[in-house]
């Protein structure tokens, strides 16, 4: 089924509106001239580590010591992420580097 020109335009406008709402809402709710509440400051400190913990648990949910690799690629990738993050203190680099190492280990080393 093909969208008509009007349906395509409506879809594009809805996506643009949704993007604008999610981008502008924080600036409207928390202007620079006003100090955020203690709850917001607290959540800003505790939610990023909590989310990283959830991601680690989610990524390791299928892990089995009885698998052919015995969790070696996972352990090496996690160790690499920790070392890389302590060394460079860059979240994007740590996640990207760990993902790259994990994929190389799975696809080439432990294939």
Phi and psi restraints in degrees (range 20) as a CNS / XPLOR table:
assign (resid 1 and name C) (resid 2 and name N)
       (resid 2 and name CA) (resid 2 and name C) 1.0 -102.2 20.0 2
assign (resid 2 and name N) (resid 2 and name CA)
       (resid 2 and name C) (resid 3 and name N) 1.0 139.4 20.0 2
assign (resid 2 and name C) (resid 3 and name N)
       (resid 3 and name CA) (resid 3 and name C) 1.0 -77.5 20.0 2
assign (resid 3 and name N) (resid 3 and name CA)
       (resid 3 and name C) (resid 4 and name N) 1.0 145.6 20.0 2
assign (resid 3 and name C) (resid 4 and name N)
       (resid 4 and name CA) (resid 4 and name C) 1.0 -77.7 20.0 2
assign (resid 4 and name N) (resid 4 and name CA)
       (resid 4 and name C) (resid 5 and name N) 1.0 171.0 20.0 2
assign (resid 4 and name C) (resid 5 and name N)
       (resid 5 and name CA) (resid 5 and name C) 1.0 -62.0 20.0 2
assign (resid 5 and name N) (resid 5 and name CA)
       (resid 5 and name C) (resid 6 and name N) 1.0 -39.1 20.0 2
assign (resid 5 and name C) (resid 6 and name N)
       (resid 6 and name CA) (resid 6 and name C) 1.0 -67.8 20.0 2
assign (resid 6 and name N) (resid 6 and name CA)
       (resid 6 and name C) (resid 7 and name N) 1.0 -42.8 20.0 2
assign (resid 6 and name C) (resid 7 and name N)
       (resid 7 and name CA) (resid 7 and name C) 1.0 -63.9 20.0 2
assign (resid 7 and name N) (resid 7 and name CA)
       (resid 7 and name C) (resid 8 and name N) 1.0 -39.1 20.0 2
assign (resid 7 and name C) (resid 8 and name N)
       (resid 8 and name CA) (resid 8 and name C) 1.0 -63.4 20.0 2
assign (resid 8 and name N) (resid 8 and name CA)
       (resid 8 and name C) (resid 9 and name N) 1.0 -44.6 20.0 2
assign (resid 8 and name C) (resid 9 and name N)
       (resid 9 and name CA) (resid 9 and name C) 1.0 -62.3 20.0 2
assign (resid 9 and name N) (resid 9 and name CA)
       (resid 9 and name C) (resid 10 and name N) 1.0 -43.8 20.0 2
assign (resid 9 and name C) (resid 10 and name N)
       (resid 10 and name CA) (resid 10 and name C) 1.0 -62.9 20.0 2
assign (resid 10 and name N) (resid 10 and name CA)
       (resid 10 and name C) (resid 11 and name N) 1.0 -40.4 20.0 2
assign (resid 10 and name C) (resid 11 and name N)
       (resid 11 and name CA) (resid 11 and name C) 1.0 -63.2 20.0 2
assign (resid 11 and name N) (resid 11 and name CA)
       (resid 11 and name C) (resid 12 and name N) 1.0 -45.8 20.0 2
assign (resid 11 and name C) (resid 12 and name N)
       (resid 12 and name CA) (resid 12 and name C) 1.0 -62.6 20.0 2
assign (resid 12 and name N) (resid 12 and name CA)
       (resid 12 and name C) (resid 13 and name N) 1.0 -43.5 20.0 2
assign (resid 12 and name C) (resid 13 and name N)
       (resid 13 and name CA) (resid 13 and name C) 1.0 -64.9 20.0 2
assign (resid 13 and name N) (resid 13 and name CA)
       (resid 13 and name C) (resid 14 and name N) 1.0 -39.0 20.0 2
assign (resid 13 and name C) (resid 14 and name N)
       (resid 14 and name CA) (resid 14 and name C) 1.0 -64.7 20.0 2
assign (resid 14 and name N) (resid 14 and name CA)
       (resid 14 and name C) (resid 15 and name N) 1.0 -41.9 20.0 2
assign (resid 14 and name C) (resid 15 and name N)
       (resid 15 and name CA) (resid 15 and name C) 1.0 -65.6 20.0 2
assign (resid 15 and name N) (resid 15 and name CA)
       (resid 15 and name C) (resid 16 and name N) 1.0 -43.1 20.0 2
assign (resid 15 and name C) (resid 16 and name N)
       (resid 16 and name CA) (resid 16 and name C) 1.0 -63.0 20.0 2
assign (resid 16 and name N) (resid 16 and name CA)
       (resid 16 and name C) (resid 17 and name N) 1.0 -42.4 20.0 2
assign (resid 16 and name C) (resid 17 and name N)
       (resid 17 and name CA) (resid 17 and name C) 1.0 -64.3 20.0 2
assign (resid 17 and name N) (resid 17 and name CA)
       (resid 17 and name C) (resid 18 and name N) 1.0 -43.9 20.0 2
assign (resid 17 and name C) (resid 18 and name N)
       (resid 18 and name CA) (resid 18 and name C) 1.0 -61.8 20.0 2
assign (resid 18 and name N) (resid 18 and name CA)
       (resid 18 and name C) (resid 19 and name N) 1.0 -40.5 20.0 2
assign (resid 18 and name C) (resid 19 and name N)
       (resid 19 and name CA) (resid 19 and name C) 1.0 -64.8 20.0 2
assign (resid 19 and name N) (resid 19 and name CA)
       (resid 19 and name C) (resid 20 and name N) 1.0 -44.7 20.0 2
assign (resid 19 and name C) (resid 20 and name N)
       (resid 20 and name CA) (resid 20 and name C) 1.0 -62.9 20.0 2
assign (resid 20 and name N) (resid 20 and name CA)
       (resid 20 and name C) (resid 21 and name N) 1.0 -41.4 20.0 2
assign (resid 20 and name C) (resid 21 and name N)
       (resid 21 and name CA) (resid 21 and name C) 1.0 -62.1 20.0 2
assign (resid 21 and name N) (resid 21 and name CA)
       (resid 21 and name C) (resid 22 and name N) 1.0 -45.5 20.0 2
assign (resid 21 and name C) (resid 22 and name N)
       (resid 22 and name CA) (resid 22 and name C) 1.0 -70.1 20.0 2
assign (resid 22 and name N) (resid 22 and name CA)
       (resid 22 and name C) (resid 23 and name N) 1.0 -27.4 20.0 2
assign (resid 22 and name C) (resid 23 and name N)
       (resid 23 and name CA) (resid 23 and name C) 1.0 -81.2 20.0 2
assign (resid 23 and name N) (resid 23 and name CA)
       (resid 23 and name C) (resid 24 and name N) 1.0 -37.6 20.0 2
assign (resid 23 and name C) (resid 24 and name N)
       (resid 24 and name CA) (resid 24 and name C) 1.0 -89.7 20.0 2
assign (resid 24 and name N) (resid 24 and name CA)
       (resid 24 and name C) (resid 25 and name N) 1.0 -25.1 20.0 2
assign (resid 24 and name C) (resid 25 and name N)
       (resid 25 and name CA) (resid 25 and name C) 1.0 -56.3 20.0 2
assign (resid 25 and name N) (resid 25 and name CA)
       (resid 25 and name C) (resid 26 and name N) 1.0 -45.8 20.0 2
assign (resid 25 and name C) (resid 26 and name N)
       (resid 26 and name CA) (resid 26 and name C) 1.0 -59.9 20.0 2
assign (resid 26 and name N) (resid 26 and name CA)
       (resid 26 and name C) (resid 27 and name N) 1.0 -36.5 20.0 2
assign (resid 26 and name C) (resid 27 and name N)
       (resid 27 and name CA) (resid 27 and name C) 1.0 -70.6 20.0 2
assign (resid 27 and name N) (resid 27 and name CA)
       (resid 27 and name C) (resid 28 and name N) 1.0 -30.0 20.0 2
assign (resid 27 and name C) (resid 28 and name N)
       (resid 28 and name CA) (resid 28 and name C) 1.0 -76.4 20.0 2
assign (resid 28 and name N) (resid 28 and name CA)
       (resid 28 and name C) (resid 29 and name N) 1.0 -44.0 20.0 2
assign (resid 28 and name C) (resid 29 and name N)
       (resid 29 and name CA) (resid 29 and name C) 1.0 -73.8 20.0 2
assign (resid 29 and name N) (resid 29 and name CA)
       (resid 29 and name C) (resid 30 and name N) 1.0 -32.1 20.0 2
assign (resid 29 and name C) (resid 30 and name N)
       (resid 30 and name CA) (resid 30 and name C) 1.0 -128.8 20.0 2
assign (resid 30 and name N) (resid 30 and name CA)
       (resid 30 and name C) (resid 31 and name N) 1.0 74.0 20.0 2
assign (resid 30 and name C) (resid 31 and name N)
       (resid 31 and name CA) (resid 31 and name C) 1.0 -67.7 20.0 2
assign (resid 31 and name N) (resid 31 and name CA)
       (resid 31 and name C) (resid 32 and name N) 1.0 154.2 20.0 2
assign (resid 31 and name C) (resid 32 and name N)
       (resid 32 and name CA) (resid 32 and name C) 1.0 -62.7 20.0 2
assign (resid 32 and name N) (resid 32 and name CA)
       (resid 32 and name C) (resid 33 and name N) 1.0 -28.0 20.0 2
assign (resid 32 and name C) (resid 33 and name N)
       (resid 33 and name CA) (resid 33 and name C) 1.0 -74.6 20.0 2
assign (resid 33 and name N) (resid 33 and name CA)
       (resid 33 and name C) (resid 34 and name N) 1.0 -13.8 20.0 2
assign (resid 33 and name C) (resid 34 and name N)
       (resid 34 and name CA) (resid 34 and name C) 1.0 -115.1 20.0 2
assign (resid 34 and name N) (resid 34 and name CA)
       (resid 34 and name C) (resid 35 and name N) 1.0 134.1 20.0 2
assign (resid 34 and name C) (resid 35 and name N)
       (resid 35 and name CA) (resid 35 and name C) 1.0 -73.7 20.0 2
assign (resid 35 and name N) (resid 35 and name CA)
       (resid 35 and name C) (resid 36 and name N) 1.0 129.5 20.0 2
assign (resid 35 and name C) (resid 36 and name N)
       (resid 36 and name CA) (resid 36 and name C) 1.0 -68.3 20.0 2
assign (resid 36 and name N) (resid 36 and name CA)
       (resid 36 and name C) (resid 37 and name N) 1.0 155.6 20.0 2
assign (resid 36 and name C) (resid 37 and name N)
       (resid 37 and name CA) (resid 37 and name C) 1.0 -66.4 20.0 2
assign (resid 37 and name N) (resid 37 and name CA)
       (resid 37 and name C) (resid 38 and name N) 1.0 163.1 20.0 2
assign (resid 37 and name C) (resid 38 and name N)
       (resid 38 and name CA) (resid 38 and name C) 1.0 -62.9 20.0 2
assign (resid 38 and name N) (resid 38 and name CA)
       (resid 38 and name C) (resid 39 and name N) 1.0 -33.4 20.0 2
assign (resid 38 and name C) (resid 39 and name N)
       (resid 39 and name CA) (resid 39 and name C) 1.0 -63.7 20.0 2
assign (resid 39 and name N) (resid 39 and name CA)
       (resid 39 and name C) (resid 40 and name N) 1.0 -44.0 20.0 2
assign (resid 39 and name C) (resid 40 and name N)
       (resid 40 and name CA) (resid 40 and name C) 1.0 -66.0 20.0 2
assign (resid 40 and name N) (resid 40 and name CA)
       (resid 40 and name C) (resid 41 and name N) 1.0 -41.7 20.0 2
assign (resid 40 and name C) (resid 41 and name N)
       (resid 41 and name CA) (resid 41 and name C) 1.0 -63.4 20.0 2
assign (resid 41 and name N) (resid 41 and name CA)
       (resid 41 and name C) (resid 42 and name N) 1.0 -43.0 20.0 2
assign (resid 41 and name C) (resid 42 and name N)
       (resid 42 and name CA) (resid 42 and name C) 1.0 -61.3 20.0 2
assign (resid 42 and name N) (resid 42 and name CA)
       (resid 42 and name C) (resid 43 and name N) 1.0 -48.0 20.0 2
assign (resid 42 and name C) (resid 43 and name N)
       (resid 43 and name CA) (resid 43 and name C) 1.0 -62.3 20.0 2
assign (resid 43 and name N) (resid 43 and name CA)
       (resid 43 and name C) (resid 44 and name N) 1.0 -35.7 20.0 2
assign (resid 43 and name C) (resid 44 and name N)
       (resid 44 and name CA) (resid 44 and name C) 1.0 -64.2 20.0 2
assign (resid 44 and name N) (resid 44 and name CA)
       (resid 44 and name C) (resid 45 and name N) 1.0 -26.3 20.0 2
assign (resid 44 and name C) (resid 45 and name N)
       (resid 45 and name CA) (resid 45 and name C) 1.0 -87.1 20.0 2
assign (resid 45 and name N) (resid 45 and name CA)
       (resid 45 and name C) (resid 46 and name N) 1.0 -37.9 20.0 2
assign (resid 45 and name C) (resid 46 and name N)
       (resid 46 and name CA) (resid 46 and name C) 1.0 -94.7 20.0 2
assign (resid 46 and name N) (resid 46 and name CA)
       (resid 46 and name C) (resid 47 and name N) 1.0 -24.8 20.0 2
assign (resid 46 and name C) (resid 47 and name N)
       (resid 47 and name CA) (resid 47 and name C) 1.0 -70.2 20.0 2
assign (resid 47 and name N) (resid 47 and name CA)
       (resid 47 and name C) (resid 48 and name N) 1.0 -40.5 20.0 2
assign (resid 47 and name C) (resid 48 and name N)
       (resid 48 and name CA) (resid 48 and name C) 1.0 -59.1 20.0 2
assign (resid 48 and name N) (resid 48 and name CA)
       (resid 48 and name C) (resid 49 and name N) 1.0 -47.4 20.0 2
assign (resid 48 and name C) (resid 49 and name N)
       (resid 49 and name CA) (resid 49 and name C) 1.0 -64.3 20.0 2
assign (resid 49 and name N) (resid 49 and name CA)
       (resid 49 and name C) (resid 50 and name N) 1.0 -35.0 20.0 2
assign (resid 49 and name C) (resid 50 and name N)
       (resid 50 and name CA) (resid 50 and name C) 1.0 -64.4 20.0 2
assign (resid 50 and name N) (resid 50 and name CA)
       (resid 50 and name C) (resid 51 and name N) 1.0 -40.9 20.0 2
assign (resid 50 and name C) (resid 51 and name N)
       (resid 51 and name CA) (resid 51 and name C) 1.0 -66.2 20.0 2
assign (resid 51 and name N) (resid 51 and name CA)
       (resid 51 and name C) (resid 52 and name N) 1.0 -39.0 20.0 2
assign (resid 51 and name C) (resid 52 and name N)
       (resid 52 and name CA) (resid 52 and name C) 1.0 -63.9 20.0 2
assign (resid 52 and name N) (resid 52 and name CA)
       (resid 52 and name C) (resid 53 and name N) 1.0 -40.1 20.0 2
assign (resid 52 and name C) (resid 53 and name N)
       (resid 53 and name CA) (resid 53 and name C) 1.0 -61.9 20.0 2
assign (resid 53 and name N) (resid 53 and name CA)
       (resid 53 and name C) (resid 54 and name N) 1.0 -42.7 20.0 2
assign (resid 53 and name C) (resid 54 and name N)
       (resid 54 and name CA) (resid 54 and name C) 1.0 -62.5 20.0 2
assign (resid 54 and name N) (resid 54 and name CA)
       (resid 54 and name C) (resid 55 and name N) 1.0 -40.3 20.0 2
assign (resid 54 and name C) (resid 55 and name N)
       (resid 55 and name CA) (resid 55 and name C) 1.0 -64.6 20.0 2
assign (resid 55 and name N) (resid 55 and name CA)
       (resid 55 and name C) (resid 56 and name N) 1.0 -39.8 20.0 2
assign (resid 55 and name C) (resid 56 and name N)
       (resid 56 and name CA) (resid 56 and name C) 1.0 -63.7 20.0 2
assign (resid 56 and name N) (resid 56 and name CA)
       (resid 56 and name C) (resid 57 and name N) 1.0 -46.8 20.0 2
assign (resid 56 and name C) (resid 57 and name N)
       (resid 57 and name CA) (resid 57 and name C) 1.0 -61.2 20.0 2
assign (resid 57 and name N) (resid 57 and name CA)
       (resid 57 and name C) (resid 58 and name N) 1.0 -43.5 20.0 2
assign (resid 57 and name C) (resid 58 and name N)
       (resid 58 and name CA) (resid 58 and name C) 1.0 -63.4 20.0 2
assign (resid 58 and name N) (resid 58 and name CA)
       (resid 58 and name C) (resid 59 and name N) 1.0 -42.6 20.0 2
assign (resid 58 and name C) (resid 59 and name N)
       (resid 59 and name CA) (resid 59 and name C) 1.0 -67.0 20.0 2
assign (resid 59 and name N) (resid 59 and name CA)
       (resid 59 and name C) (resid 60 and name N) 1.0 -31.0 20.0 2
assign (resid 59 and name C) (resid 60 and name N)
       (resid 60 and name CA) (resid 60 and name C) 1.0 -96.8 20.0 2
assign (resid 60 and name N) (resid 60 and name CA)
       (resid 60 and name C) (resid 61 and name N) 1.0 6.0 20.0 2
assign (resid 60 and name C) (resid 61 and name N)
       (resid 61 and name CA) (resid 61 and name C) 1.0 -64.0 20.0 2
assign (resid 61 and name N) (resid 61 and name CA)
       (resid 61 and name C) (resid 62 and name N) 1.0 -29.5 20.0 2
assign (resid 61 and name C) (resid 62 and name N)
       (resid 62 and name CA) (resid 62 and name C) 1.0 -92.1 20.0 2
assign (resid 62 and name N) (resid 62 and name CA)
       (resid 62 and name C) (resid 63 and name N) 1.0 4.6 20.0 2
assign (resid 62 and name C) (resid 63 and name N)
       (resid 63 and name CA) (resid 63 and name C) 1.0 -66.6 20.0 2
assign (resid 63 and name N) (resid 63 and name CA)
       (resid 63 and name C) (resid 64 and name N) 1.0 135.5 20.0 2
assign (resid 63 and name C) (resid 64 and name N)
       (resid 64 and name CA) (resid 64 and name C) 1.0 -139.6 20.0 2
assign (resid 64 and name N) (resid 64 and name CA)
       (resid 64 and name C) (resid 65 and name N) 1.0 129.1 20.0 2
assign (resid 64 and name C) (resid 65 and name N)
       (resid 65 and name CA) (resid 65 and name C) 1.0 -67.9 20.0 2
assign (resid 65 and name N) (resid 65 and name CA)
       (resid 65 and name C) (resid 66 and name N) 1.0 -19.7 20.0 2
assign (resid 65 and name C) (resid 66 and name N)
       (resid 66 and name CA) (resid 66 and name C) 1.0 -84.6 20.0 2
assign (resid 66 and name N) (resid 66 and name CA)
       (resid 66 and name C) (resid 67 and name N) 1.0 -3.0 20.0 2
assign (resid 66 and name C) (resid 67 and name N)
       (resid 67 and name CA) (resid 67 and name C) 1.0 -69.9 20.0 2
assign (resid 67 and name N) (resid 67 and name CA)
       (resid 67 and name C) (resid 68 and name N) 1.0 169.5 20.0 2
assign (resid 67 and name C) (resid 68 and name N)
       (resid 68 and name CA) (resid 68 and name C) 1.0 -62.0 20.0 2
assign (resid 68 and name N) (resid 68 and name CA)
       (resid 68 and name C) (resid 69 and name N) 1.0 -33.5 20.0 2
assign (resid 68 and name C) (resid 69 and name N)
       (resid 69 and name CA) (resid 69 and name C) 1.0 -90.9 20.0 2
assign (resid 69 and name N) (resid 69 and name CA)
       (resid 69 and name C) (resid 70 and name N) 1.0 -9.9 20.0 2
assign (resid 69 and name C) (resid 70 and name N)
       (resid 70 and name CA) (resid 70 and name C) 1.0 57.3 20.0 2
assign (resid 70 and name N) (resid 70 and name CA)
       (resid 70 and name C) (resid 71 and name N) 1.0 25.7 20.0 2
assign (resid 70 and name C) (resid 71 and name N)
       (resid 71 and name CA) (resid 71 and name C) 1.0 79.8 20.0 2
assign (resid 71 and name N) (resid 71 and name CA)
       (resid 71 and name C) (resid 72 and name N) 1.0 9.4 20.0 2
assign (resid 71 and name C) (resid 72 and name N)
       (resid 72 and name CA) (resid 72 and name C) 1.0 -64.4 20.0 2
assign (resid 72 and name N) (resid 72 and name CA)
       (resid 72 and name C) (resid 73 and name N) 1.0 -45.2 20.0 2
assign (resid 72 and name C) (resid 73 and name N)
       (resid 73 and name CA) (resid 73 and name C) 1.0 -61.5 20.0 2
assign (resid 73 and name N) (resid 73 and name CA)
       (resid 73 and name C) (resid 74 and name N) 1.0 -39.6 20.0 2
assign (resid 73 and name C) (resid 74 and name N)
       (resid 74 and name CA) (resid 74 and name C) 1.0 -63.6 20.0 2
assign (resid 74 and name N) (resid 74 and name CA)
       (resid 74 and name C) (resid 75 and name N) 1.0 -45.9 20.0 2
assign (resid 74 and name C) (resid 75 and name N)
       (resid 75 and name CA) (resid 75 and name C) 1.0 -64.4 20.0 2
assign (resid 75 and name N) (resid 75 and name CA)
       (resid 75 and name C) (resid 76 and name N) 1.0 -42.5 20.0 2
assign (resid 75 and name C) (resid 76 and name N)
       (resid 76 and name CA) (resid 76 and name C) 1.0 -64.1 20.0 2
assign (resid 76 and name N) (resid 76 and name CA)
       (resid 76 and name C) (resid 77 and name N) 1.0 -42.6 20.0 2
assign (resid 76 and name C) (resid 77 and name N)
       (resid 77 and name CA) (resid 77 and name C) 1.0 -65.5 20.0 2
assign (resid 77 and name N) (resid 77 and name CA)
       (resid 77 and name C) (resid 78 and name N) 1.0 -42.4 20.0 2
assign (resid 77 and name C) (resid 78 and name N)
       (resid 78 and name CA) (resid 78 and name C) 1.0 -63.9 20.0 2
assign (resid 78 and name N) (resid 78 and name CA)
       (resid 78 and name C) (resid 79 and name N) 1.0 -44.4 20.0 2
assign (resid 78 and name C) (resid 79 and name N)
       (resid 79 and name CA) (resid 79 and name C) 1.0 -61.3 20.0 2
assign (resid 79 and name N) (resid 79 and name CA)
       (resid 79 and name C) (resid 80 and name N) 1.0 -41.7 20.0 2
assign (resid 79 and name C) (resid 80 and name N)
       (resid 80 and name CA) (resid 80 and name C) 1.0 -62.7 20.0 2
assign (resid 80 and name N) (resid 80 and name CA)
       (resid 80 and name C) (resid 81 and name N) 1.0 -41.9 20.0 2
assign (resid 80 and name C) (resid 81 and name N)
       (resid 81 and name CA) (resid 81 and name C) 1.0 -61.2 20.0 2
assign (resid 81 and name N) (resid 81 and name CA)
       (resid 81 and name C) (resid 82 and name N) 1.0 -44.2 20.0 2
assign (resid 81 and name C) (resid 82 and name N)
       (resid 82 and name CA) (resid 82 and name C) 1.0 -64.0 20.0 2
assign (resid 82 and name N) (resid 82 and name CA)
       (resid 82 and name C) (resid 83 and name N) 1.0 -47.6 20.0 2
assign (resid 82 and name C) (resid 83 and name N)
       (resid 83 and name CA) (resid 83 and name C) 1.0 -63.3 20.0 2
assign (resid 83 and name N) (resid 83 and name CA)
       (resid 83 and name C) (resid 84 and name N) 1.0 -45.8 20.0 2
assign (resid 83 and name C) (resid 84 and name N)
       (resid 84 and name CA) (resid 84 and name C) 1.0 -63.1 20.0 2
assign (resid 84 and name N) (resid 84 and name CA)
       (resid 84 and name C) (resid 85 and name N) 1.0 -39.0 20.0 2
assign (resid 84 and name C) (resid 85 and name N)
       (resid 85 and name CA) (resid 85 and name C) 1.0 -70.3 20.0 2
assign (resid 85 and name N) (resid 85 and name CA)
       (resid 85 and name C) (resid 86 and name N) 1.0 -39.5 20.0 2
assign (resid 85 and name C) (resid 86 and name N)
       (resid 86 and name CA) (resid 86 and name C) 1.0 -65.4 20.0 2
assign (resid 86 and name N) (resid 86 and name CA)
       (resid 86 and name C) (resid 87 and name N) 1.0 -34.8 20.0 2
assign (resid 86 and name C) (resid 87 and name N)
       (resid 87 and name CA) (resid 87 and name C) 1.0 -75.6 20.0 2
assign (resid 87 and name N) (resid 87 and name CA)
       (resid 87 and name C) (resid 88 and name N) 1.0 -50.9 20.0 2
assign (resid 87 and name C) (resid 88 and name N)
       (resid 88 and name CA) (resid 88 and name C) 1.0 -101.6 20.0 2
assign (resid 88 and name N) (resid 88 and name CA)
       (resid 88 and name C) (resid 89 and name N) 1.0 -17.8 20.0 2
assign (resid 88 and name C) (resid 89 and name N)
       (resid 89 and name CA) (resid 89 and name C) 1.0 52.5 20.0 2
assign (resid 89 and name N) (resid 89 and name CA)
       (resid 89 and name C) (resid 90 and name N) 1.0 46.6 20.0 2
assign (resid 89 and name C) (resid 90 and name N)
       (resid 90 and name CA) (resid 90 and name C) 1.0 -131.5 20.0 2
assign (resid 90 and name N) (resid 90 and name CA)
       (resid 90 and name C) (resid 91 and name N) 1.0 110.9 20.0 2
assign (resid 90 and name C) (resid 91 and name N)
       (resid 91 and name CA) (resid 91 and name C) 1.0 -62.2 20.0 2
assign (resid 91 and name N) (resid 91 and name CA)
       (resid 91 and name C) (resid 92 and name N) 1.0 -45.8 20.0 2
assign (resid 91 and name C) (resid 92 and name N)
       (resid 92 and name CA) (resid 92 and name C) 1.0 -62.0 20.0 2
assign (resid 92 and name N) (resid 92 and name CA)
       (resid 92 and name C) (resid 93 and name N) 1.0 -44.0 20.0 2
assign (resid 92 and name C) (resid 93 and name N)
       (resid 93 and name CA) (resid 93 and name C) 1.0 -64.2 20.0 2
assign (resid 93 and name N) (resid 93 and name CA)
       (resid 93 and name C) (resid 94 and name N) 1.0 -41.4 20.0 2
assign (resid 93 and name C) (resid 94 and name N)
       (resid 94 and name CA) (resid 94 and name C) 1.0 -63.3 20.0 2
assign (resid 94 and name N) (resid 94 and name CA)
       (resid 94 and name C) (resid 95 and name N) 1.0 -48.5 20.0 2
assign (resid 94 and name C) (resid 95 and name N)
       (resid 95 and name CA) (resid 95 and name C) 1.0 -66.3 20.0 2
assign (resid 95 and name N) (resid 95 and name CA)
       (resid 95 and name C) (resid 96 and name N) 1.0 -45.1 20.0 2
assign (resid 95 and name C) (resid 96 and name N)
       (resid 96 and name CA) (resid 96 and name C) 1.0 -63.8 20.0 2
assign (resid 96 and name N) (resid 96 and name CA)
       (resid 96 and name C) (resid 97 and name N) 1.0 -45.1 20.0 2
assign (resid 96 and name C) (resid 97 and name N)
       (resid 97 and name CA) (resid 97 and name C) 1.0 -64.1 20.0 2
assign (resid 97 and name N) (resid 97 and name CA)
       (resid 97 and name C) (resid 98 and name N) 1.0 -42.4 20.0 2
assign (resid 97 and name C) (resid 98 and name N)
       (resid 98 and name CA) (resid 98 and name C) 1.0 -65.4 20.0 2
assign (resid 98 and name N) (resid 98 and name CA)
       (resid 98 and name C) (resid 99 and name N) 1.0 -40.6 20.0 2
assign (resid 98 and name C) (resid 99 and name N)
       (resid 99 and name CA) (resid 99 and name C) 1.0 -64.4 20.0 2
assign (resid 99 and name N) (resid 99 and name CA)
       (resid 99 and name C) (resid 100 and name N) 1.0 -44.3 20.0 2
assign (resid 99 and name C) (resid 100 and name N)
       (resid 100 and name CA) (resid 100 and name C) 1.0 -60.8 20.0 2
assign (resid 100 and name N) (resid 100 and name CA)
       (resid 100 and name C) (resid 101 and name N) 1.0 -47.2 20.0 2
assign (resid 100 and name C) (resid 101 and name N)
       (resid 101 and name CA) (resid 101 and name C) 1.0 -60.7 20.0 2
assign (resid 101 and name N) (resid 101 and name CA)
       (resid 101 and name C) (resid 102 and name N) 1.0 -44.2 20.0 2
assign (resid 101 and name C) (resid 102 and name N)
       (resid 102 and name CA) (resid 102 and name C) 1.0 -61.3 20.0 2
assign (resid 102 and name N) (resid 102 and name CA)
       (resid 102 and name C) (resid 103 and name N) 1.0 -43.0 20.0 2
assign (resid 102 and name C) (resid 103 and name N)
       (resid 103 and name CA) (resid 103 and name C) 1.0 -66.2 20.0 2
assign (resid 103 and name N) (resid 103 and name CA)
       (resid 103 and name C) (resid 104 and name N) 1.0 -41.1 20.0 2
assign (resid 103 and name C) (resid 104 and name N)
       (resid 104 and name CA) (resid 104 and name C) 1.0 -62.8 20.0 2
assign (resid 104 and name N) (resid 104 and name CA)
       (resid 104 and name C) (resid 105 and name N) 1.0 -43.1 20.0 2
assign (resid 104 and name C) (resid 105 and name N)
       (resid 105 and name CA) (resid 105 and name C) 1.0 -62.5 20.0 2
assign (resid 105 and name N) (resid 105 and name CA)
       (resid 105 and name C) (resid 106 and name N) 1.0 -44.0 20.0 2
assign (resid 105 and name C) (resid 106 and name N)
       (resid 106 and name CA) (resid 106 and name C) 1.0 -70.4 20.0 2
assign (resid 106 and name N) (resid 106 and name CA)
       (resid 106 and name C) (resid 107 and name N) 1.0 -42.6 20.0 2
assign (resid 106 and name C) (resid 107 and name N)
       (resid 107 and name CA) (resid 107 and name C) 1.0 -84.8 20.0 2
assign (resid 107 and name N) (resid 107 and name CA)
       (resid 107 and name C) (resid 108 and name N) 1.0 -27.4 20.0 2
assign (resid 107 and name C) (resid 108 and name N)
       (resid 108 and name CA) (resid 108 and name C) 1.0 -116.5 20.0 2
assign (resid 108 and name N) (resid 108 and name CA)
       (resid 108 and name C) (resid 109 and name N) 1.0 -56.4 20.0 2
assign (resid 108 and name C) (resid 109 and name N)
       (resid 109 and name CA) (resid 109 and name C) 1.0 -70.7 20.0 2
assign (resid 109 and name N) (resid 109 and name CA)
       (resid 109 and name C) (resid 110 and name N) 1.0 -48.9 20.0 2
assign (resid 109 and name C) (resid 110 and name N)
       (resid 110 and name CA) (resid 110 and name C) 1.0 -104.9 20.0 2
assign (resid 110 and name N) (resid 110 and name CA)
       (resid 110 and name C) (resid 111 and name N) 1.0 27.2 20.0 2
